[in-house]
Amino acid sequence: MDDSTFHRAKAAAASGLTAAVAIPVFAEDVLLAILVVLFADAEHVGAIEVWEDSANSLVLSDGYYGTAEEFERVSKATTFGHGQGLPGGVWASETPILMRDLGASYGFLRAESAGKAGLKTGLGLPIPTPGDKTYVLTLLSAPGTPIAHRFEIWDARAERVGPEKKALRIDGLCEREGFLAPKENPPLDALSVTAWQGPIGRVLGSGLPHVQVGGAGLPAGYTQMVALPIHHENGLAYVVAWYL
C-alpha cells in the first residue's frame, strides 16, 4: 500500500499491514456502508481478487496474491464465462459460494496452480453496485496463512425464509467443526437466527456490516468476526461471516 492509493499508508506499514480491500454495501442505489478489510504478513499465501464483467466474461480488475506469484500470473491471464469457475458461478447465481479443496476441485478452473500455491478454500461474493456492471470478490485462503478459521453463509431471502426477518445458515466451513452445511435435503435442519439475535441477527436487523471483537454470541474458540450483508433488489439477501 502506498500514499497514492491509501491515505494511511505509513500507519499501515508501521502496523505490518500489506494489503486492503474496500467492499461497498449498496441497497439498490443507496450506499449504506463501506467495509475495509486489511491484511498483514508479506509472506502470506493467499489471494484477494476483484473480478468485473467485460465483453460477456469476467476479467481480473485487481488482486493481491502475497507470495503466490505463479497463481497470480495464471489469474491475470484467465477469464471466466457466465457460470464458469468460482467467480463465474457467483456471477450466474448471484449468491455467495464457498468452495473447498481448490487444488482438487473440478469447479475451480485454476485448480492446478491453486494446488501448487497451497490454496485450499475459496469464498466468492457478489458485490452489487448501481448500474449494469457486475463485480465479484474472491478470497482464497491457505491453511498456513488462513484469511479466517471459520466461514458461514446465511440466506435471508424472503422466498427462502418467509415474511419473518430471519436467516438460515446454508453453508459453512470451520477448522474445529468441519462442514457447517445442513445435512438434510431439503435443509430442514438448518440453523436459523432472527433479527437482532446475536451478531448475525444484528446484521439482519440493521442491514449493515458488523465487526465484533470479543463479547457474546461468537462460536466457542473464536474472538473476532466480520459479517457482510449482501442486498438484492428486494432487500437483504445474504449475510456472509468469517471468524478468527
C-alpha positions in Angstrom: 0.0 0.0 0.0 1.3 3.5 -0.9 0.3 7.1 -0.2 -1.2 7.5 -3.7 -4.0 4.9 -3.0 -4.2 4.6 0.8 -4.0 7.7 2.9 -3.0 5.8 6.0 -0.1 4.0 4.2 2.6 5.0 6.8 0.5 3.9 9.8 -0.4 0.7 7.9 3.2 -0.1 7.2 4.2 0.5 10.8 1.5 -2.0 11.8 2.7 -4.6 9.3 -0.4 -4.3 7.0 0.4 -5.0 3.4 -3.0 -5.0 1.6 -6.6 -3.8 1.8 -9.8 -4.3 0.0 -12.8 -1.9 0.3 -16.2 -3.5 -0.1 -19.2 -1.2 -0.8 -22.5 -2.3 0.6 -25.4 -1.0 -1.6 -29.1 -1.3 -1.2 -30.2 -0.7 -4.8 -28.7 2.8 -5.5 -28.1 3.8 -1.9 -24.6 3.3 -0.4 -25.1 2.0 3.1 -21.5 1.4 4.2 -18.0 0.5 3.1 -16.3 -2.4 4.8 -12.5 -2.2 4.6 -10.6 -5.4 5.3 -6.9 -5.1 6.0 -4.4 -7.9 5.6 -0.9 -8.3 7.2 2.2 -10.5 6.6 4.3 -10.1 3.4 4.8 -13.9 3.4 1.1 -14.5 3.2 0.0 -17.3 0.8 -3.5 -16.4 -0.3 -5.4 -14.1 -2.7 -7.9 -11.2 -2.7 -9.3 -10.8 -6.2 -11.8 -8.3 -7.8 -13.4 -9.5 -11.0 -15.5 -7.4 -13.3 -17.5 -8.2 -16.4 -16.1 -7.1 -19.8 -17.4 -8.3 -23.1 -19.6 -11.1 -21.6 -16.8 -12.5 -19.4 -15.2 -11.7 -16.0 -11.7 -10.3 -16.1 -9.4 -9.6 -13.2 -9.7 -5.9 -12.2 -7.3 -6.1 -9.3 -5.8 -8.6 -7.0 -3.3 -9.3 -4.2 -1.6 -12.6 -4.0 1.2 -12.4 -1.4 3.8 -15.0 -2.3 1.6 -16.9 -4.8 3.3 -15.4 -7.8 2.6 -18.2 -10.3 -1.0 -18.3 -9.3 -1.1 -14.5 -9.9 0.3 -14.9 -13.3 -2.3 -17.6 -14.2 -5.1 -15.4 -12.8 -4.2 -12.4 -14.8 -4.4 -14.5 -18.0 -7.7 -16.1 -17.1 -11.2 -15.0 -17.9 -14.5 -16.6 -16.7 -17.7 -17.1 -18.6 -21.1 -17.0 -17.0 -21.2 -19.9 -14.6 -17.6 -20.9 -15.1 -15.3 -21.4 -12.1 -15.8 -19.7 -8.7 -16.2 -16.1 -10.0 -18.4 -17.2 -12.9 -20.5 -19.3 -10.6 -21.1 -16.4 -8.3 -21.9 -14.2 -11.3 -24.5 -16.7 -12.6 -26.2 -17.5 -9.3 -25.9 -14.0 -7.7 -25.1 -15.9 -4.4 -22.1 -16.2 -2.2 -20.3 -19.5 -2.9 -17.9 -21.3 -0.6 -15.5 -23.7 -2.4 -13.4 -26.3 -0.6 -10.1 -28.1 -1.6 -9.4 -25.8 -4.5 -6.5 -27.8 -5.8 -8.7 -30.8 -6.4 -11.9 -29.1 -7.4 -13.3 -29.6 -10.9 -15.3 -26.4 -10.4 -12.2 -24.3 -9.8 -10.6 -23.7 -13.2 -7.3 -22.7 -11.8 -7.1 -25.9 -9.7 -3.6 -26.9 -10.7 -1.9 -23.6 -10.0 -4.0 -23.2 -6.8 -2.8 -26.6 -5.6 0.8 -25.7 -6.2 0.4 -22.5 -4.3 -1.2 -24.3 -1.4 -4.6 -22.6 -1.7 -7.3 -24.6 -0.1 -10.5 -22.6 0.5 -12.3 -20.1 -1.7 -15.1 -17.7 -0.9 -16.8 -15.9 -3.8 -19.0 -12.9 -3.1 -21.3 -10.9 -5.4 -20.8 -7.2 -4.9 -24.0 -5.4 -6.1 -23.5 -1.9 -7.3 -25.7 0.7 -9.1 -25.8 0.3 -12.9 -25.2 -2.7 -15.1 -21.6 -3.5 -14.1 -21.0 -6.9 -12.3 -18.3 -7.3 -9.7 -17.3 -10.5 -7.8 -14.9 -10.6 -4.9 -13.0 -13.8 -4.2 -11.0 -14.5 -1.1 -8.7 -17.5 -1.4 -7.1 -19.0 1.7 -4.2 -21.4 2.5 -4.1 -23.5 5.7 -0.8 -22.0 6.8 -1.9 -18.4 6.5 -5.7 -18.5 6.5 -7.8 -15.5 5.9 -10.2 -16.9 8.5 -10.6 -20.1 10.5 -14.4 -20.2 10.0 -16.7 -19.2 7.2 -20.6 -19.0 7.2 -23.1 -18.2 4.6 -26.7 -17.2 5.7 -29.7 -17.0 3.4 -32.1 -14.1 4.3 -34.2 -14.0 1.2 -37.9 -13.8 1.8 -38.6 -16.5 -0.7 -36.5 -18.8 1.4 -37.3 -17.8 5.0 -40.8 -16.2 4.6 -42.0 -12.8 5.8 -40.2 -13.0 9.1 -36.8 -11.2 9.3 -34.6 -14.2 9.8 -31.8 -16.1 8.1 -30.8 -19.8 7.6 -27.2 -21.0 7.6 -26.9 -22.7 4.2 -23.2 -23.3 4.1 -20.0 -23.0 6.2 -16.6 -24.4 7.0 -14.8 -24.5 10.3 -11.4 -25.7 11.2 -12.7 -27.1 14.5 -16.1 -28.4 13.5 -15.7 -29.2 9.8 -18.5 -28.7 7.4 -21.3 -26.4 8.7 -23.8 -27.0 5.9 -27.2 -28.6 6.7 -27.1 -32.4 6.5 -30.7 -32.8 5.2 -32.0 -32.1 1.8 -34.1 -30.0 1.8 -32.2 -28.4 4.7 -34.8 -28.8 7.4 -32.0 -28.9 10.0 -30.5 -25.6 9.0 -29.5 -23.3 11.9 -31.6 -20.1 11.9 -31.4 -16.7 13.6 -33.8 -13.8 13.8 -33.2 -10.0 13.6 -31.1 -8.7 16.4 -30.3 -12.2 17.7 -26.6 -12.4 18.1 -24.0 -10.9 15.7 -25.7 -12.3 12.6 -29.0 -11.1 13.8 -27.6 -7.7 14.2 -26.8 -7.6 10.5 -30.3 -8.8 9.7 -31.8 -6.0 11.8 -29.6 -3.2 10.6 -28.7 -4.2 7.1 -25.1 -3.1 7.8 -21.8 -4.8 8.2 -20.8 -5.8 11.7 -17.3 -6.3 13.2 -17.0 -7.8 16.6 -14.0 -8.4 18.9 -14.9 -10.5 21.9 -18.3 -10.3 23.6 -21.3 -12.7 23.5 -22.6 -14.6 20.5 -19.4 -15.8 18.9 -18.8 -19.5 18.4 -16.7 -21.2 21.0 -13.0 -20.6 20.5 -13.4 -17.5 18.3 -12.7 -14.0 19.4 -13.2 -11.9 16.3 -15.7 -11.9 13.4 -16.8 -9.9 10.4 -20.2 -10.1 8.9 -21.0 -8.7 5.5 -24.6 -8.1 4.2 -25.4 -8.6 0.5 -28.5 -6.8 -0.7 -30.6 -7.6 -3.7 -33.4 -5.6 -5.2 -36.0 -7.0 -2.8 -33.9 -6.3 0.3 -31.2 -8.1 2.3 -30.5 -11.4 0.6 -27.4 -13.0 2.3 -25.1 -12.5 5.2 -21.5 -13.8 4.9 -19.4 -14.1 8.1 -15.8 -15.1 8.8 -14.2 -15.6 12.1 -10.7 -15.6 13.7 
